[in-house]
Amino acid sequence: MTRIAVLASFNMDLVMRAARRPQAGETLQGEFAMFLGGKGFNQAVAARRLGADVAVVGRVGDDAFGARFLAALDAEGIDREAVAVDPDAGTGVAAVVVEPDGTNTIIQAPRANRALTAADAERFWKQTGHADAALLNLETSMPAAIAFARAARDAGARVVLNPAPVGDVPDDLLVLADLLVPNALEAQALTGVTVGTPLDALEAMVVLPRGPEALVVTLGAAGAVAVAADLRLHAPPPAVDVVDTVGAGDAFCAALAVRLGEGAGIEDAVRFANAAGALATTVAGAEPSMPRRPAVEALLSAPAAQTG
Ligand code: RIB
């Protein structure tokens, strides 16, 4: 079975569905819902539901939210031996606004996620030994992210970096990524290039400190573009009815890592990831929307998915 290691962030998503985002000084009313989320948690759940053996490292608070995450990891069958309960900081929280077209904006308060240390990440890899792919995002601490990626490479895992939230990403981390998977905003922040086509992605790739093996940029409703040594790809997504885009990028990253871990090429993995990301938009909330393998395969074999 493909083994995936995930640097997990845990956020309780407090979601407001509203007619639009409020302007400065404005109060709007909306519908409220709460979901388990966090980029790393979502990615771990998706990787598991897509058929991988998954182990995570991370931190939750010693509170009711943290307990819900630990129970959910157990229910999914994810190895959480390296998830610590922080005595001082509460579990991460994200304030999410979802608009009628399903698009979202998010503010994350890292809280316990930020207390994750480089030593935690190193200890995790000593225990884990090997993984086919290592998935990381930037919702925990930068020292933990760098240590996780470095130890993953030493362990022979393919490092898939989802540079979100993008902030100031040091070259020390970027050089460790085998695959870099930003969305268009993140790609622009990292490279200064507005990516909409494979040619743009090539231009962005040149700006990166060490060319990763592949740059894969997710484009929401336009799918994804990917560039690698022998690949220039624009893969439109399969058509679905969008409810809520929260977690779609996480499903995409997890699916990409799982397919690559299974030995697929980058083009195959991007098409698989596109289908997983599209499916995640059809269900409200992050954790509930992480797709299962049979649904992804069914969507991929539907006639409309064959185009592009
Ligand atoms: O990518 C979606 C996730 O980002 C949400 O679940 C939220 O927690 C934010 O971190």
Residues whose N, C-alpha, C, O or C-beta is under 5 A from the ligand:
A	BS01	RIB	N11 D13 G37 G38 K39 A94 I106 Q108 V246 G247 D250 A286
